Amino acid sequence: MNDLHEPWLIAAWPGMGGVAQIAAGFLAQTLDAKRLDAVDLRTLVEPRAVDVRSGLVQRAASTHAAFHAWKNPTGGRDLLFYLANEQPEREPWTYCNRVMALAKELGARRVITFAAMGTPIEPRAEPRVFAVATSAPLLEELVTHGAEPLGEGQISGLNGLVLAAAAEQRIEAVCLLGEFPYFAAAIANPKASSAVLRVFERLAGVLVDRKELDAHVPAVEAALDEALEKLRRASEPKGEPAMPAEGEEWKHARPVEPRPTMEEARRIEQLFERASRDKGQALALKSELDRLGVFKRYEDRFLDLFKQAG
């Protein structure tokens, strides 16, 4: 399909909270975007199987990535989608550049990715949407549509890396990041996805009925409430500090910040290492720090884990 009108490309891969995949997949499905089977992705993703119809082997094609296109019925800007079920384990930069080369052939004028941003937000609070862009004017455009600039941090994986690849192809690019509770990286978060789509609607001028997506929010909020309550119970002190004896100096009764033993410190480092690779492990790390009474000692380092969005 080479007759698209000034299309924007929405590219999505798996990431924290499923925010990118949920948002992009819901948008493509709601708009009834059509798969572009004519686009050969074999240079991007090697086929793993072939279809057989009436005994005849069909053309080998990628099984977990595809381009889709939506023609705007109003005659306005069209949309392209690149939806993938996996992120490549090797040569991600080469992969991103190949995706962008194909997008450029399809006429993409702007690339948009979605991602998640972990913060200490309460599960039932309204999530913010942060934004990054490849130019200052583009970032200002995002702010006018309700996004907040992401001052510093990293966007892990292809949701971020593809922005730089787009810039090298001279295609402007942005990422919209939905806020979600830092301890819930492994839990699908439709609320953050819906927030991202709200900003996208304003940006693209494309209205999307998000009621079906929002219907899943209450169940997820309840699960997050339960997980947060477990965290809070784990952090409660096990007993009241003893009152000082009569005449005894209060300073001797002040609790001393505990230090982890060598074995405990080793365990904490292992948990930090796991959480740096998989944000879903943050809950176990937080529980252990609270159990040992050393969260304040590690608080800054713990929160630094979530300066990396994905």
C-alpha positions as CSV (number, residue, x, y, z in Angstrom):
1,M,0.0,0.0,0.0
2,N,1.9,3.0,-1.3
3,D,-1.0,5.5,-1.5
4,L,-1.1,6.4,2.2
5,H,-1.5,10.1,3.0
6,E,1.4,11.5,5.1
7,P,1.2,8.5,7.5
8,W,2.5,8.3,11.0
9,L,4.0,5.0,12.2
10,I,3.2,3.6,15.6
11,A,5.7,0.9,16.5
12,A,5.3,-1.3,19.6
13,W,7.1,-4.2,21.3
14,P,6.7,-5.9,24.7
15,G,7.7,-3.8,27.6
16,M,6.9,-3.0,31.3
17,G,3.3,-3.2,32.2
18,G,2.5,-4.2,28.6
19,V,1.7,-0.5,28.1
20,A,3.1,-0.2,24.5
21,Q,1.6,-3.4,23.2
22,I,-1.8,-2.8,24.8
23,A,-2.1,0.7,23.5
24,A,-0.8,0.1,20.0
25,G,-2.7,-3.2,19.6
26,F,-6.0,-1.7,20.9
27,L,-5.6,1.3,18.6
28,A,-4.9,-0.9,15.5
29,Q,-7.8,-3.2,16.4
30,T,-10.3,-0.4,17.1
31,L,-9.5,1.3,13.8
32,D,-9.6,-2.0,12.0
33,A,-6.1,-1.5,10.5
34,K,-5.3,-3.9,7.7
35,R,-2.2,-6.1,7.6
36,L,0.2,-5.4,4.8
37,D,1.2,-8.9,3.7
38,A,3.0,-7.4,0.7
39,V,5.7,-6.0,3.0
40,D,8.6,-8.6,3.1
41,L,9.9,-8.7,6.7
42,R,12.3,-11.6,6.2
43,T,15.3,-9.4,6.4
44,L,14.0,-8.3,9.9
45,V,12.7,-11.5,11.4
46,E,13.6,-14.9,10.1
47,P,10.5,-17.1,9.5
48,R,10.0,-20.0,12.0
49,A,7.3,-21.9,10.2
50,V,5.3,-21.9,6.9
51,D,1.6,-22.3,6.4
52,V,0.2,-25.1,4.3
53,R,-3.1,-24.7,2.4
54,S,-4.6,-27.6,0.4
55,G,-1.3,-29.4,0.6
56,L,0.6,-26.4,-0.8
57,V,3.4,-24.6,1.0
58,Q,2.8,-20.9,1.3
59,R,5.3,-18.1,1.1
60,A,7.5,-18.0,4.3
61,A,6.6,-15.0,6.4
62,S,7.4,-13.5,9.8
63,T,5.2,-15.1,12.4
64,H,5.5,-12.4,15.1
65,A,5.8,-9.1,13.4
66,A,3.7,-7.2,10.8
67,F,2.9,-3.9,9.3
68,H,-0.7,-2.7,9.4
69,A,-2.2,0.3,7.7
70,W,-5.3,2.5,8.4
71,K,-6.8,4.8,5.8
72,N,-8.4,7.8,7.4
73,P,-12.0,7.9,6.2
74,T,-12.1,11.7,6.6
75,G,-9.2,12.1,4.1
76,G,-6.8,13.2,6.8
77,R,-3.5,11.7,7.9
78,D,-3.3,7.9,7.7
79,L,-1.6,5.6,10.2
80,L,0.9,2.8,9.9
81,F,1.5,0.2,12.6
82,Y,4.5,-2.0,13.2
83,L,3.5,-4.6,15.8
84,A,5.9,-7.2,17.1
85,N,5.5,-9.9,19.8
86,E,9.2,-10.0,20.7
87,Q,12.2,-7.8,20.9
88,P,15.3,-9.2,19.2
89,E,18.0,-10.5,21.5
90,R,20.8,-9.7,19.0
91,E,21.7,-6.6,17.0
92,P,18.8,-4.4,18.1
93,W,20.3,-1.3,16.5
94,T,20.5,-3.1,13.1
95,Y,16.9,-4.2,13.5
96,C,15.7,-0.7,14.3
97,N,17.4,0.7,11.3
98,R,15.9,-1.9,9.0
99,V,12.4,-1.2,10.5
100,M,12.9,2.5,9.9
101,A,14.1,1.9,6.3
102,L,10.9,0.0,5.6
103,A,8.8,2.7,7.3
104,K,10.5,5.3,5.1
105,E,9.6,3.3,2.0
106,L,6.0,3.3,3.2
107,G,6.1,7.1,3.5
108,A,6.2,7.4,7.3
109,R,6.4,11.1,8.2
110,R,6.6,10.6,12.0
111,V,7.4,7.6,14.3
112,I,5.6,7.2,17.6
113,T,6.3,4.7,20.3
114,F,4.6,4.0,23.6
115,A,6.3,3.0,26.8
116,A,5.9,2.8,30.6
117,M,7.3,4.9,33.3
118,G,7.5,3.5,36.9
119,T,6.9,6.0,39.7
120,P,5.6,5.9,43.3
121,I,2.1,6.7,42.0
122,E,-0.8,5.2,43.9
123,P,-2.7,2.5,42.0
124,R,-6.0,4.5,41.8
125,A,-4.4,7.9,40.9
126,E,-4.7,9.3,37.4
127,P,-1.5,8.5,35.6
128,R,0.5,11.2,33.9
129,V,1.9,10.8,30.4
130,F,5.6,11.8,29.9
131,A,7.1,12.6,26.5
132,V,10.4,12.6,24.7
133,A,11.1,13.8,21.2
134,T,13.8,14.2,18.6
135,S,13.5,18.0,18.5
136,A,12.5,20.8,20.8
137,P,9.6,22.0,18.6
138,L,8.2,18.5,18.6
139,L,8.5,18.2,22.3
140,E,6.6,21.5,22.7
141,E,3.8,20.1,20.5
142,L,3.5,17.1,22.8
143,V,3.3,19.4,25.9
144,T,0.4,21.4,24.4
145,H,-1.5,18.1,24.1
146,G,-1.1,17.2,27.7
147,A,2.2,15.4,28.1
148,E,5.0,16.3,30.5
149,P,8.6,16.3,29.3
150,L,10.7,13.5,30.7
151,G,13.6,15.5,32.2
152,E,16.1,12.7,32.4
153,G,16.3,8.9,32.4
154,Q,16.5,6.1,29.9
155,I,13.9,4.3,27.7
156,S,15.0,0.6,27.6
157,G,14.6,-1.6,24.6
158,L,13.3,-0.9,21.1
159,N,10.6,1.5,22.4
160,G,13.4,4.0,22.9
161,L,16.2,2.8,20.5
162,V,13.9,3.1,17.5
163,L,13.6,6.9,18.1
164,A,17.3,7.4,17.5
165,A,17.1,5.1,14.4
166,A,14.3,7.2,13.1
167,A,16.3,10.4,13.6
168,E,19.1,9.0,11.6
169,Q,16.6,8.3,8.7
170,R,15.6,12.0,9.1
171,I,12.1,11.0,10.4
172,E,10.9,12.9,13.4
173,A,10.0,10.7,16.4
174,V,8.4,10.8,19.8
175,C,7.7,8.4,22.7
176,L,4.7,8.7,25.0
177,L,5.3,7.1,28.4
178,G,2.4,6.1,30.6
179,E,2.9,6.4,34.4
180,F,2.4,3.2,36.5
181,P,3.2,2.1,40.1
182,Y,6.9,1.1,40.2
183,F,6.2,-2.2,41.9
184,A,4.0,-3.5,39.2
185,A,6.2,-3.8,36.1
186,A,5.0,-7.4,35.5
187,I,1.3,-6.6,35.7
188,A,-0.5,-5.5,32.5
189,N,-1.6,-1.9,33.0
190,P,-4.5,-0.8,30.8
191,K,-4.9,2.4,32.7
192,A,-1.5,3.6,31.7
193,S,-2.2,2.5,28.1
194,S,-5.4,4.4,28.1
195,A,-3.7,7.6,29.3
196,V,-1.1,7.3,26.5
197,L,-3.9,6.9,23.9
198,R,-5.7,10.0,25.3
199,V,-2.6,12.1,24.5
200,F,-2.2,10.4,21.2
201,E,-5.7,11.2,20.2
202,R,-5.1,14.9,20.7
203,L,-1.8,14.7,19.0
204,A,-3.0,12.9,15.9
205,G,-6.6,14.2,15.8
206,V,-7.9,10.6,15.7
207,L,-10.7,9.8,18.1
208,V,-10.7,6.4,19.7
209,D,-13.5,4.8,21.8
210,R,-11.5,3.6,24.9
211,K,-14.4,2.3,26.9
212,E,-13.5,-1.4,26.2
213,L,-10.0,-0.8,27.3
214,D,-11.1,1.2,30.4
215,A,-13.4,-1.6,31.4
216,H,-10.4,-3.6,32.5
217,V,-9.0,-0.9,34.8
218,P,-11.0,-1.7,38.0
219,A,-9.8,-5.3,38.2
220,V,-6.2,-4.2,37.7
221,E,-6.6,-1.5,40.4
222,A,-7.9,-4.0,42.9
223,A,-4.9,-6.3,42.2
224,L,-2.5,-3.4,42.6
225,D,-4.2,-2.3,45.8
226,E,-3.6,-5.8,47.2
227,A,0.0,-5.8,46.2
228,L,0.6,-2.4,47.7
229,E,-1.0,-3.5,50.9
230,K,1.4,-6.4,51.1
231,L,4.3,-4.0,50.7
232,R,3.0,-1.8,53.4
233,R,2.4,-4.6,55.8
234,A,6.0,-5.9,55.2
235,S,7.4,-2.4,56.0
236,E,5.5,-2.0,59.3
237,P,7.7,-2.1,62.4
238,K,7.5,-5.4,64.3
239,G,7.3,-3.8,67.7
240,E,7.2,-0.5,69.6
241,P,10.6,0.9,70.6
242,A,11.3,0.6,74.4
243,M,10.6,3.7,76.5
244,P,13.8,5.1,78.2
245,A,14.1,4.4,82.0
246,E,13.6,7.3,84.3
247,G,16.5,9.7,84.2
248,E,18.0,8.0,81.1
249,E,19.0,10.3,78.2
250,W,16.5,10.2,75.3
251,K,19.4,10.1,72.9
252,H,20.2,6.6,74.1
253,A,16.7,5.5,73.1
254,R,16.8,6.7,69.6
255,P,16.6,3.9,67.1
256,V,19.8,3.3,65.3
257,E,19.5,2.7,61.5
258,P,20.2,-1.0,61.1
259,R,23.0,-2.2,58.8
260,P,22.6,-5.4,56.9
261,T,24.9,-8.2,57.7
262,M,27.4,-9.4,55.1
263,E,25.0,-12.2,54.1
264,E,22.0,-9.9,54.0
265,A,24.0,-7.3,51.9
266,R,24.9,-10.1,49.4
267,R,21.2,-11.1,49.2
268,I,20.2,-7.4,48.6
269,E,22.7,-7.1,45.8
270,Q,21.4,-10.2,44.1
271,L,17.8,-8.8,44.3
272,F,19.0,-5.4,42.9
273,E,20.6,-7.2,40.0
274,R,17.4,-9.2,39.3
275,A,15.3,-6.0,39.5
276,S,17.6,-4.2,37.1
277,R,16.9,-6.9,34.5
278,D,13.3,-7.5,35.4
279,K,11.3,-4.7,37.0
280,G,8.8,-7.4,38.1
281,Q,11.3,-8.4,40.8
282,A,11.1,-5.0,42.4
283,L,8.3,-6.2,44.7
284,A,10.5,-8.9,46.2
285,L,13.4,-6.4,46.6
286,K,11.2,-3.9,48.3
287,S,9.8,-6.5,50.7
288,E,13.3,-7.7,51.6
289,L,14.5,-4.1,52.3
290,D,11.5,-3.5,54.4
291,R,11.8,-6.8,56.3
292,L,15.4,-5.9,57.2
293,G,14.5,-2.3,58.1
294,V,17.0,-0.9,55.6
295,F,14.8,0.6,52.9
296,K,15.9,4.2,53.8
297,R,19.5,3.2,53.3
298,Y,18.8,2.0,49.8
299,E,15.8,4.2,48.9
300,D,17.6,6.4,46.3
301,R,19.2,3.4,44.6
302,F,15.8,1.6,44.6
303,L,14.0,4.6,42.9
304,D,16.8,4.9,40.4
305,L,15.7,1.5,39.0
306,F,12.6,3.2,37.7
307,K,14.3,6.1,35.9
308,Q,14.7,3.7,33.1
309,A,11.4,3.4,31.3
310,G,10.4,0.7,28.9
